[in-house]
Every structure is written in structure tokens, then in C-alpha cells.
Amino acid sequence: MDNGGLHGLEEKSGEIELKAGDVELKVDLFENEGGVGMKMCWEGPEISKQAIPATAFFHKKDANLDKEK
């Protein structure tokens, strides 16, 4: 999904078929001036459109990013 460009918050959608299990997700976020925001939602055959809960995400350990300070 690409929602690039200079604009206010706007909805963009796409569709993929997922199999059971963990799915790797990469998010690149750009902010030029002013506020910035992003809201991620999901929906499926038995799930109405809703914000993806924080409990559905996890952070894969990365030696370069997860150094103790």
C-alpha cells in the first residue's frame, strides 16, 4: 500500500489473503510539516472493520535496533 505525497489524513485500503500464523509487516511513515498520524484497520468474513488491537502486534528482535541503553 502506498499513500505517499503531501496531504492530510486520508483513508487508503487494499486487500490480501492471509494464512493462519504470524505475518511480517513493514511500515514506513513520512511527515513533512504539521501533525502525523496513522490508523490500521482489518476486517474479514467474521470480523467487521475495526482498528487492529495493539495485542495483535509484536516486535521481532533486531540486534541493531534493540541494543540496551
C-alpha positions in Angstrom: 0.0 0.0 0.0 1.3 3.4 -0.9 -0.3 6.6 0.4 2.6 8.8 -0.3 2.6 12.5 -1.0 1.8 15.7 0.9 -1.8 15.5 2.2 -3.9 15.3 5.3 -5.0 12.1 6.9 -7.0 10.1 4.3 -8.2 6.5 4.1 -6.5 4.1 1.7 -7.3 0.4 1.5 -6.1 -2.8 0.0 -6.8 -6.5 0.2 -4.7 -9.6 0.7 -5.4 -13.2 1.6 -3.6 -14.3 4.8 -2.9 -17.8 6.1 -3.0 -18.6 9.8 0.0 -17.5 11.8 2.3 -14.5 12.1 2.7 -12.1 9.2 5.7 -9.7 8.8 4.6 -6.1 8.4 6.9 -3.2 7.5 5.7 0.4 7.9 7.5 3.5 6.6 6.0 6.7 7.7 6.9 10.2 6.5 5.9 13.6 7.9 6.9 16.9 6.3 5.3 19.6 8.4 2.5 19.6 11.0 0.9 16.6 12.5 1.3 13.0 11.6 -1.0 10.0 12.1 -1.8 6.5 11.0 -4.6 4.1 11.9 -4.5 0.5 10.8 -7.7 -1.5 10.5 -8.7 -5.0 9.5 -11.8 -6.9 8.5 -12.7 -10.3 7.4 -15.5 -12.8 6.9 -16.3 -12.8 10.7 -14.7 -9.5 11.7 -16.3 -6.1 11.0 -13.9 -3.3 10.1 -12.1 -2.2 13.2 -8.7 -0.9 14.4 -6.1 -3.6 14.8 -5.6 -4.0 18.5 -2.1 -3.5 19.9 -2.1 -7.1 21.2 -2.0 -8.3 17.6 1.4 -6.8 17.0 4.8 -7.9 18.2 8.4 -6.6 17.5 10.9 -9.0 16.1 14.2 -8.7 17.9 16.9 -6.8 15.8 20.4 -6.6 17.1 20.9 -3.1 15.7 17.6 -1.7 17.0 17.3 -3.5 20.3 20.6 -2.6 22.0 20.3 -1.9 25.7 21.0 1.7 26.6 
